[in-house]
Amino acid sequence: MSKTLMVTGASKGIGLATVERFFQADNDITDFVLLARASDEFTEAEAELRANNPHGKTLTCYQIDLFDRDAIEPLMTEIMERHGSVDLLVNNAGFTAPAPIHEIEFSDFERTIGVNLYAPFIIVQKLLHLGNQFDYIVNVASTAGITGRSGWLTYSSSKAALIAMSQVLKEELAIYGTRVVTISPGRCATALRRKLAPDEDPSTIMQPEDVAAAIDMLTSPVGRYVDSENLVVRL
């Protein structure tokens, strides 16, 4: 039976690496739904996937700013009408504007919480209200949500809340057979990481493809034996 995978923040980094890993594999995921803000990177990613589609999978890209709460629910309705279901959801989109507490703009705090926490909540709740039954929900948190770090107040807070929300979802949705997986990458060479640590050499840290491999493992049968808690993935 064919499955649908939806990934947020799919234009680059961990999101795109996850899409590529499942897209290039000969598996039962045949319908791919990609969400990201409009950008040249998103356009290029779509073109590259379409040009290298060895298994004839279906690809649909939706441009959305996940801080726009009013836009999320109508899009979920459209996705359900068009695709029928979302079997595997990867909530990966993230935002940060690192600054010490004295310098944080509240608008940046609002966007961080909006993208990193509210958007995953709205997506899951709306799809449930529309009758969707997930096989898997993967919430991409961060080790910054486990241990707070100077200058990362807004980001750490949002990811800590996402970890807690995931724990509740795991318990509440278990009766439907849904597995809720939380993964907390450590230092990973993404655009978001460059904002948090601009002087770091990205070649010395974990790569997005490594996290995608961990997500692949978690959503496989063997993943059941290791997904009972928030899984930390880091070098």
N, C-alpha and C positions, 0 to 999 in steps of 0.2 A: 504494500500500500504506500503510495507516494505521500510525502510530508512537505510541509511549508516551514521555512526558516525565516524569521524576521530579525534583523540586526539594526540597532540604532547606532548612530555615530559610525556609519559604514563607509565613509569616504576615505579613511586613512587609519593608521595605527592598528590597535588591537581589533577594532571592528572590521576593517577591511581584511586583515590577515585571517580572521575567523571565517569571513565569507569565502575567501580564496581557498582555504583548506577544505571546507565542505563542498564548494562548487567544483573543485577539480577531482574530487573523490567519486568513485563509483558506489554510491549509496542510495538509500531510499528517499533522500531529500532532493526533490526535483523542482520545487518552486521557491525562489529566493526573493524576499521583500527587503529592500534596502532603504533606510531612512537616514537623511543627513541634511544639513543646511546646503543651500545652493553654493557651489564653488567650482572652480576649475578642476580641483582635485576629484570632486565627485563625478564630474563629467568624464574625466580621464579614466577613473576607476571603472565606470560603467562600460566605456568603450573597450578597455582591455579585457574585461570579463567576457563581453560579447564576442570578441575576436578569438578568445581561447576557451571554447565551450565544448570539450571533447565528449560530454555525455548528453548534450542537447537539453540542458536544463533551462527553465524559464526564469527570467530576471526582470524585476520591476523595481524602478527607483522612484522614490517619493521625496521631494524637497520640502523640508519643514524645519523650522526653528523650534526645538522642543521647550524653549522657554515660553512659547506662545500657547498657554493652556487652552485657550479657546479654539485653537486649530487641531489639537490632538484628538479630541473625541470625534469630530466629523471624519478625520482621516481614518480612525479605527473602524468606523462604520463603512467607509469606502473599501477598506482592505478586506473586511469580512464579506462584503457583497461581491467583491472581485475574486477573492482567493478561497473563500469558504471556511478557512480556519487558519490559525497560527499554532502549529504543533510545537515548534521550538522557538522561544523568544530569548534573544540576548540583549539585555539592557546594558549597553556599553557607552552611550554618549556621555561626555563629561565636559565640564567647564571649570576653570579656576582663574582667579586673578590674585595671585599671592601678594600679601602685604601684612606688615605688623598691625596690631589692633588699632594703633593710633591713626593709621593711614587708610583703613578699610572704608571704601565707599559702600554705603548700605545697598545701593543698586547692584553692586557686584555680588554682595552677599545674597541678595534676592535671586539673581540669575544663577549663582552656584547651587543654591538649594532647589531652584526651579528645575534646572536641567538634570542635576544629579539625583534628586530624591522625588520631587513631585511628578516629573515626567514618567519614571518607571511605575509609580503608583497609579497614575491616571491611565496609562496604557493597559496595565494588568486589570484594573477594576473595570474599565470600559469594555474590554474584550470579554471579561467574565459576564458582564451585564448583557452582552450580545450573544451569549450562549456558547462562547468558545471554551473548549476543554484542552488545556495545555498538556503536552507530554513533559516538557521541560521548560523551566524559566531559569535563565542564568543571569544573575545580577553581578556586574563587574564592580567591585568595591575597590579597596586599596589598603595597603598596610598603614597608610596615613590615617585610616579610620580606626585603627587598633591602638596606635600610639600617636598622640598629637605632636606636631612639630612646630617650632617657632616660625612664624611667617605663613603658616598654612592653615590658619584658624578656620576659614570658611570651608576650604576643601576637606579638611579633616572632619569637621562637624557633619558635613553632608554625607561623607562616606561612612562615618560611624552610625548615622541614622539609617543608611541603606542596609548596613549589616543587620541592625536590629529589626528592620522591616522584613528583611528576607527570612529571619528566624521565625517570625510570626506567620508569614506566608507559607513557609514549609509545613508548619503544623496545621494551618487552616485548610490548605489545599490537598493535603495528603489523602483525604477521603475520596478525592476525585482521581487519584492515581497520578497526580502531578508531582514531579520532583522539582524542588526549588533548590538551586545550586548557587552558593555564594563563593566568589573567587576574589582574593585580594592580592593583586600583583604588587611586587616590590618595585624597585627601580627598573623602568622599562623605557626603551628608546622611542618615545612618542612625542608628538608636538606638544601635548599637555605637559609632559615631563620637562621639556625644554623651557616652558614657562616657570616651572618650579625650581629648576636647577640649570640656569642658562650657561654656566661655565663647565658643565660636565661633559666628558667625552662620551658620546652615545655608543661608541664601539666597545666600551668597556662594561656595558650593562646588558641586562636581558633584552631580547628583541620581541616585537609584537608576535612574530611567528611562534615563539616559545609559549606565550600565553594561549594562543590559538590551539596549540597542541594539547595544552592542559584542559581547555574547554572541550576539545574533542574527546579526550579521555573521560572527563566527567559525565558526558552525555552518552557514553558507551555503557554496556552492561557492567563492566568492571567498576565504573564510576560509583555504583551503588555502595561500594565498600569503603569509599573515602569521602563521600559528600555529606556526612552527618553534621559536619561543622564547617565554618568558614575556612576555605582552603587557601593558605598562603603559598604563593608561587614567587620565588625570588632566587637569585644567585647567592 
